[in-house]
Amino acid sequence: MNNAYEWDIWRGVRKAVEERGGTVVCFAGSGLGDPDPEHRARSTLFELVHAWNAEAILCLTSVISPHAGITGTEEWALARGLPVCSIGPAERLPSVQIDDAAGIRQLMVHLIEHHGHRRMAFIKGAELNQEARQRLLAYERILAEHELPLDSRLVLNGDFTTESGSRAVRELFDQRQVSIDEIDAVIACNDYMAFGAVDELVRRRISVPEQVAVVGFDDIAPARVHSPPLTTVRQPLEELGRAGALRLLEVLAGKKVEGAATLGTELVLRRSCGCVPTSRFVLPDLADEGSATFESSSRAVLRNALEAELHGEPGAFAFALEPILRDVAASGSTEFDAGRRFADDFCSRMRLVGSDVVYERLARLARVLHTKMFGPQAHLSTALAEYLPGFDIDECAVSELVADRTKTIPLGTLKLAFGFDATTMQPQMATYDGHELVPPSFEGLRRRSVFVMPLTCGPQPLGIAVIPAGSLDGGFYETLAELFATVLKVLEVRRGVPPEPRQSPAARARS
């Protein structure tokens, strides 16, 4: 949930469903069939998806299919026995997708025709990811169309993570011995890999974009404030989530929904390819205003731009400040770029101030829970009831896994470990079927949009947390779940330690 790509899609899904009176249960797991034991522990959460807790499934196949493939992912989804729609590639399911090939074409035509680049490295996505394959095929096709050679040394492996982008650049220069003079640009299959590529290039004292241009794909929010700001292809992520939800609601309404609905992409130019940034933020025309009115209106424009910046439109403030920056930096583009970086950094710091307050309060909660972990479990529930409403969380349920050999799924039986609801600060520690998600007494959590978070310790599933979906960012909920997992692990260890034998007063005196 701290992945900006997935978080933006989630926002679109939630808005579309709640506007129509429904609720969304977000299972925040991991990729199906992931060979990494820690990731696999998270993905056991998906076994709880069931007709007991959902009427239909909206499956983010673009994220959970890299290891299981589209076929394996669809088989898993269809086995739930519920109506299913896919966000991302699909073969048998109705889906909403984006035009991957068109996005790569926009990037490459710009690099070739505007910047004159001829030697472009390409960082692929995961092998079984269909979107990654489509983007690679588009890269090869566009090279051929422009009569440019396809050099296999420039096609690099990646898995959509920042680290894989850094690793690809290391492989390019260290293992494949490609010199810096042999490449003009790096095209990454998503923004996170582009961030990693930029980081590794900068570490090697290779300047971006002066020596090598770097471009990405997705236009997640960090792309706008990265250093340098990233040229990329904008996927309409919220609209993607919204469209997927609406298609699924049509299925639930009994309509015949088949095939794929395809959304377009948009080229967004920023400094990482050497271009002046583009933005959607529109300034009013003040050219005919008097000087006093112009000054007042300018202040209003900057204030409005700052508000837009802090409420989800990174880059708006720097764009509004641009006319002033151009006047101040009339001597050259270097000063102008420094001014834009200052504006972006200023807004980033303002956003961080708000985030710091939230995480400072979260750290306070962590300290309180740590002091209560070795006392009665009811005290944990009381602490949550005291602190979590400050985060607009008015109820939650944290449940631990109960070992039961008769169950065929890892999270088959759960027991409430701690939590609280609207009426009870210290609920009874009831045992229940995991498909219910929350104990029977937590009726409020059954009637609202929630996050279902896996609680794990390394490769070990410990239980789940069910938290109301609120307005804080996804990283907050992941951090809260990590805190809950730590508490569950301590409770497990504490139960496994035999109590100290009781001594008589005389024995204590002798010792």
C-alpha positions in Angstrom: 0.0 0.0 0.0 3.0 2.3 0.1 3.4 1.9 -3.7 2.2 5.1 -5.4 1.0 3.2 -8.5 -1.3 0.9 -6.5 -2.4 3.6 -4.1 -3.6 5.9 -7.0 -5.6 3.0 -8.5 -7.2 2.2 -5.1 -8.4 5.8 -4.7 -10.2 5.6 -8.1 -11.8 2.3 -7.1 -13.0 3.5 -3.7 -14.5 6.8 -5.0 -16.4 5.0 -7.8 -17.9 2.4 -5.4 -18.7 4.6 -2.5 -20.3 7.2 -4.7 -22.8 4.4 -5.6 -23.4 3.3 -2.0 -21.0 0.4 -1.9 -17.9 -0.5 0.1 -14.5 -1.9 -0.9 -12.5 -4.5 1.0 -8.8 -4.0 0.0 -6.7 -7.1 0.4 -3.1 -5.7 0.6 -1.1 -8.9 -0.1 1.7 -9.6 -2.6 2.3 -11.3 -5.9 0.7 -14.8 -6.4 3.4 -17.5 -6.5 6.2 -15.2 -5.5 9.3 -17.3 -4.7 10.4 -14.9 -2.0 9.3 -16.5 1.4 8.5 -13.1 2.9 6.4 -12.0 0.0 4.7 -15.4 -0.1 3.8 -15.0 3.6 1.9 -11.8 2.6 0.2 -13.4 -0.3 -1.5 -16.1 1.9 -3.9 -13.3 2.7 -5.6 -13.8 -0.7 -6.9 -17.2 0.5 -9.3 -15.3 2.7 -11.1 -13.8 -0.3 -14.5 -15.5 -0.2 -18.2 -15.0 -0.8 -18.5 -14.5 3.0 -16.8 -11.2 2.8 -17.3 -9.9 -0.8 -19.8 -9.9 -3.6 -17.3 -9.6 -6.4 -13.5 -9.3 -7.1 -11.6 -6.5 -8.8 -8.2 -8.1 -9.4 -5.2 -5.9 -10.0 -3.6 -8.4 -12.3 -0.9 -5.9 -13.5 0.6 -6.2 -9.9 -0.1 -9.7 -8.6 0.6 -11.7 -11.8 4.4 -11.4 -12.4 5.1 -14.9 -11.0 1.8 -16.7 -11.5 1.2 -15.3 -15.0 -2.1 -14.1 -16.4 -3.4 -17.7 -16.7 -2.5 -18.6 -13.1 -3.9 -15.4 -11.7 -7.2 -15.8 -13.6 -7.5 -19.4 -12.4 -7.0 -18.2 -8.8 -9.7 -15.5 -9.2 -12.3 -17.7 -10.9 -11.9 -20.3 -8.3 -13.4 -17.9 -5.7 -16.7 -18.4 -7.4 -17.5 -14.7 -7.6 -17.9 -12.2 -10.5 -14.4 -10.9 -11.5 -13.0 -8.0 -13.4 -9.4 -7.2 -14.0 -7.4 -4.0 -13.9 -4.5 -4.9 -16.2 -4.0 -7.7 -18.8 -6.5 -10.5 -18.9 -7.4 -13.4 -21.2 -10.8 -14.7 -20.0 -11.9 -11.8 -17.7 -13.4 -8.4 -18.6 -10.7 -5.9 -18.0 -9.6 -2.3 -18.1 -6.1 -1.7 -19.6 -3.9 1.0 -20.9 -2.3 1.2 -24.3 1.3 0.2 -23.4 2.6 0.3 -26.9 1.3 3.8 -27.5 3.0 5.0 -24.4 6.4 3.7 -25.4 5.9 5.1 -28.8 5.3 8.6 -27.4 8.5 8.4 -25.3 10.7 7.0 -28.1 9.4 9.3 -30.9 10.1 12.3 -28.6 13.7 11.0 -27.7 14.5 10.2 -31.4 12.9 13.2 -33.2 13.2 16.0 -30.7 16.5 15.1 -29.0 18.1 13.1 -31.8 18.9 10.1 -29.6 19.9 6.9 -31.4 21.3 4.5 -28.7 18.6 3.9 -26.1 18.9 1.3 -23.4 15.7 -0.4 -22.2 15.0 -1.7 -18.7 12.4 -4.5 -18.9 9.7 -5.4 -16.4 9.1 -8.8 -14.9 9.3 -11.7 -17.4 5.7 -13.0 -17.0 4.2 -9.5 -16.9 2.2 -9.0 -20.1 2.4 -5.2 -19.9 6.2 -5.4 -19.7 6.2 -7.7 -22.7 4.0 -5.2 -24.7 6.4 -2.4 -23.8 9.4 -4.3 -24.9 7.8 -5.3 -28.2 7.0 -1.7 -28.8 10.6 -0.7 -28.1 11.8 -3.2 -30.7 9.2 -2.2 -33.2 9.9 1.5 -33.0 13.7 1.0 -33.4 12.9 -0.9 -36.6 10.6 1.8 -37.9 13.3 4.4 -37.5 16.0 2.0 -38.9 17.9 1.9 -35.7 19.8 -1.2 -34.6 18.5 -3.4 -31.8 21.5 -4.1 -29.6 20.8 -6.9 -27.1 23.4 -5.5 -24.7 21.1 -2.5 -24.2 18.1 -4.6 -23.2 18.3 -5.0 -19.4 16.4 -7.0 -16.8 14.2 -5.4 -14.2 11.3 -6.2 -11.9 9.5 -2.8 -11.5 11.4 -2.0 -8.3 13.8 0.9 -7.7 16.6 -1.4 -6.8 16.2 -3.3 -10.1 16.7 0.0 -12.0 20.0 0.6 -10.2 21.0 -3.0 -10.8 20.3 -2.7 -14.5 22.6 0.3 -14.8 25.4 -1.6 -12.9 24.9 -4.5 -15.3 25.1 -2.3 -18.3 28.4 -0.7 -17.4 30.1 -3.4 -15.2 29.1 -6.7 -16.7 28.3 -5.8 -20.3 31.1 -3.2 -20.5 29.1 -0.6 -22.4 30.8 2.8 -22.2 28.9 6.0 -21.5 29.6 7.2 -25.0 27.6 4.3 -26.4 24.2 5.3 -25.0 22.1 8.5 -25.3 19.2 7.5 -23.1 17.7 5.0 -20.7 14.0 4.0 -21.0 12.6 2.3 -17.9 9.4 0.2 -18.0 8.1 2.1 -15.0 9.0 5.2 -12.9 10.4 3.3 -9.9 13.1 1.6 -12.1 13.8 5.0 -13.7 14.4 6.4 -10.2 16.9 3.6 -9.5 18.6 4.2 -12.9 19.0 7.9 -12.1 20.3 7.2 -8.6 23.0 4.8 -10.0 24.0 7.2 -12.8 24.4 10.0 -10.4 26.5 7.8 -8.1 28.8 7.2 -11.0 29.1 11.0 -11.6 27.1 10.7 -14.9 24.8 13.8 -15.2 21.1 13.4 -16.1 20.0 14.6 -18.6 23.3 16.3 -19.9 25.1 13.0 -20.5 22.2 10.5 -20.5 18.5 11.1 -20.6 16.3 8.9 -18.4 12.5 8.4 -18.9 9.9 6.3 -17.1 6.4 5.1 -17.4 3.3 5.7 -15.1 3.7 9.3 -13.8 3.3 8.4 -10.2 3.4 11.4 -7.8 7.1 11.1 -6.9 8.1 11.5 -10.6 7.1 15.2 -10.4 9.4 16.0 -7.4 12.3 13.6 -8.2 15.7 15.2 -8.9 15.6 15.8 -11.8 11.8 15.7 -12.3 11.1 12.6 -14.5 9.9 12.6 -18.1 7.4 9.8 -18.3 4.2 8.5 -19.7 1.1 9.3 -17.6 -1.3 6.5 -17.0 -4.6 7.8 -15.8 -4.3 5.7 -12.6 -7.3 7.0 -10.7 -9.4 6.7 -13.8 -8.1 3.2 -14.4 -9.4 2.2 -10.9 -12.6 4.0 -11.5 -13.2 2.4 -14.8 -12.5 -1.1 -13.4 -14.9 -0.6 -10.6 -17.7 0.6 -12.9 -17.2 -2.4 -15.2 -17.5 -4.7 -12.2 -20.6 -2.9 -11.0 -22.1 -3.5 -14.5 -21.4 -7.2 -14.1 -23.1 -7.2 -10.7 -26.1 -5.5 -12.3 -26.5 -8.4 -14.7 -25.1 -6.7 -17.8 -23.0 -8.6 -20.3 -19.4 -7.2 -20.0 -16.7 -8.8 -22.1 -13.2 -7.9 -23.5 -11.0 -5.0 -22.6 -11.7 -1.3 -22.2 -8.5 0.5 -23.2 -7.5 3.9 -21.8 -4.9 6.2 -23.4 -1.7 7.6 -22.1 -0.1 11.1 -22.1 3.5 12.1 -22.6 4.7 14.3 -19.7 7.9 16.2 -20.4 10.3 17.1 -17.5 13.9 17.8 -16.9 15.2 14.2 -17.0 15.2 14.2 -20.8 16.3 17.8 -21.1 12.9 19.4 -21.6 11.1 22.3 -19.8 8.5 20.7 -17.6 4.9 20.6 -18.7 2.0 20.8 -16.2 -1.8 20.7 -16.1 -2.0 23.6 -13.7 -3.4 26.6 -15.7 -2.7 30.2 -14.7 -5.3 32.8 -15.3 -4.6 35.5 -17.9 -3.6 38.6 -16.0 -2.0 40.6 -18.8 -4.6 43.3 -18.9 -4.9 43.9 -15.2 -3.6 47.1 -13.4 -0.5 46.8 -11.4 -2.2 46.7 -8.0 -4.8 44.2 -9.2 -2.0 42.2 -10.9 0.0 42.0 -7.7 -3.1 40.9 -5.7 -4.1 38.4 -8.3 -0.5 37.1 -8.5 -0.6 36.4 -4.7 -3.9 34.6 -5.2 -2.5 32.5 -8.0 0.5 31.5 -5.9 -1.7 30.8 -2.9 -4.1 28.7 -5.0 -1.1 26.9 -6.6 0.4 26.1 -3.2 -3.0 24.7 -2.0 -3.2 22.5 -5.1 0.4 21.3 -4.5 -0.4 20.3 -0.9 -3.7 18.6 -1.9 -2.3 16.2 -4.5 -1.0 18.1 -7.5 2.8 18.1 -7.2 4.5 20.7 -9.5 1.6 23.2 -9.4 3.5 25.7 -7.2 6.7 25.6 -9.2 4.7 26.1 -12.4 2.9 29.1 -11.0 6.2 30.6 -9.8 7.8 30.1 -13.2 7.2 33.7 -14.5 9.0 35.1 -11.4 11.8 32.6 -11.7 12.4 33.5 -15.4 12.7 37.2 -14.4 15.1 36.5 -11.6 17.1 33.9 -13.6 17.3 36.0 -16.8 21.0 35.4 -16.9 20.7 31.7 -17.8 18.9 28.4 -17.6 21.1 27.1 -14.7 19.6 29.6 -12.3 16.1 28.9 -13.5 16.5 25.2 -12.9 17.9 25.9 -9.5 14.8 28.1 -8.8 12.4 25.3 -9.9 14.3 22.8 -7.7 13.9 25.2 -4.8 10.2 25.5 -5.3 9.7 21.8 -5.6 11.9 21.2 -2.5 9.9 23.8 -0.6 6.6 22.1 -1.3 8.1 18.7 -0.6 9.2 20.0 2.8 5.8 21.4 3.5 4.2 18.0 2.7 6.8 16.3 5.0 5.9 18.6 7.9 2.3 17.2 7.8 3.6 13.7 7.4 6.1 14.2 10.3 3.3 15.1 12.7 1.4 11.9 11.8 4.5 9.7 12.2 5.5 11.4 15.4 2.1 10.5 16.9 2.4 7.0 15.4 5.8 6.6 17.2 4.1 7.7 20.4 1.5 4.9 20.0 4.3 2.4 19.3 6.1 3.4 22.6 2.8 2.9 24.5 2.1 -0.5 22.9 5.7 -1.6 23.7 5.2 -0.8 27.4 1.9 -2.9 27.4 3.0 -5.9 25.5 4.0 -7.8 28.6 0.8 -7.1 30.5 -2.8 -8.1 30.0 -3.8 -8.1 26.3 -6.9 -6.0 27.2 -4.5 -3.1 27.9 -3.5 -3.1 24.2 -7.1 -2.7 23.2 -7.5 0.2 25.6 -4.3 1.9 24.2 -5.6 1.6 20.6 -9.0 3.0 21.6 -7.2 6.0 23.1 -4.7 6.8 20.3 -6.1 5.6 17.0 -9.1 8.0 16.9 -6.4 10.7 16.5 -5.8 9.2 13.0 -9.5 9.0 12.2 -9.6 5.3 13.0 -12.6 4.7 15.3 -12.4 0.9 15.3 -10.0 -1.9 14.2 -9.5 -5.6 14.7 -6.1 -7.3 15.0 -6.4 -11.1 15.0 -3.8 -13.8 15.3 -3.5 -17.1 13.5 -4.7 -20.2 15.5 -3.0 -23.4 14.6 -5.6 -25.8 13.3 -4.5 -28.8 11.3 -8.0 -29.4 10.0 -7.9 -26.2 7.9 -6.5 -26.3 4.4 -5.5 -22.6 4.2 -2.8 -20.9 6.3 -5.1 -18.3 7.8 -8.1 -20.7 8.3 -8.8 -19.9 12.0 -8.2 -16.5 13.6 -8.6 -15.2 17.2 -9.0 -11.6 18.1 -5.8 -10.5 19.8 -6.7 -6.8 20.5 -8.7 -4.0 19.0 -11.8 -2.0 19.7 -15.1 -1.1 18.1 -17.6 1.7 18.4 -19.1 0.4 21.6 -16.4 -1.8 23.3 -12.9 -0.7 24.3 -12.0 -4.3 25.5 -13.9 -6.8 23.3 -13.9 -10.5 24.1 -11.1 -12.6 22.5 -13.3 -14.6 20.2 -12.1 -17.3 17.8 -13.7 -17.3 14.3 -13.3 -18.5 10.8 -10.8 -16.4 8.9 -13.2 -15.9 6.0 -15.3 -13.7 8.3 -12.3 -11.3 8.5 -13.4 -9.8 11.8 -15.1 -11.4 14.9 -18.9 -11.4 15.0 -19.1 -8.5 17.4 -17.4 -6.1 15.0 -20.4 -5.3 12.9 -19.3 -1.8 12.1 -16.2 -3.0 10.2 -18.5 -5.1 8.0 -20.4 -2.1 6.7 -17.6 0.1 5.5 -14.6 0.2 3.2 -11.6 -1.4 5.0 -8.0 -2.4 4.5 -7.2 -6.1 5.3 -3.5 -6.2 6.0 -1.3 -9.3 6.4 0.7 -9.4 9.7 3.9 -11.4 9.2 7.3 -11.9 10.7 9.7 -12.8 7.8 8.3 -15.9 6.2 5.8 -16.5 9.0 2.1 -15.5 8.7 1.0 -14.2 12.2 -2.5 -13.0 11.5 -4.4 -10.0 9.9 -5.4 -6.4 10.8 -8.7 -5.0 9.5 -8.5 -1.2 9.5 -11.1 1.3 8.2 -10.0 3.0 5.0 -9.2 6.6 5.8 -7.6 9.7 4.2 -4.0 9.0 5.3 -1.4 7.7 2.8 -0.8 4.0 2.2 2.6 4.1 3.9 0.9 5.0 7.2 -1.3 1.9 7.1 1.7 -0.3 6.2 3.7 1.1 9.1 0.7 0.6 11.5 0.4 -3.1 10.3 4.2 -3.6 10.9 3.7 -2.3 14.5 0.8 -4.7 15.0 2.9 -7.6 13.6 5.6 -6.8 16.1 3.1 -6.9 19.0 1.7 -10.3 17.8 5.2 -11.8 17.5 6.0 -10.7 21.1 2.7 -12.2 22.3 3.6 -15.5 20.6 7.1 -15.6 22.1 5.7 -14.7 25.5 3.3 -17.6 25.4 6.2 -20.0 24.5 8.3 -19.0 27.5 7.4 -21.2 30.5 6.6 -19.2 33.6 9.1 -19.0 36.4 8.5 -21.5 39.2 6.9 -20.0 42.3 9.1 -20.0 45.3 8.2 -20.2 48.9 9.0 -17.2 51.2 11.7 -19.3 52.8 13.3 -20.2 49.5 13.3 -16.6 48.4 14.9 -15.5 51.6 17.7 -18.1 51.2 18.3 -17.0 47.5 
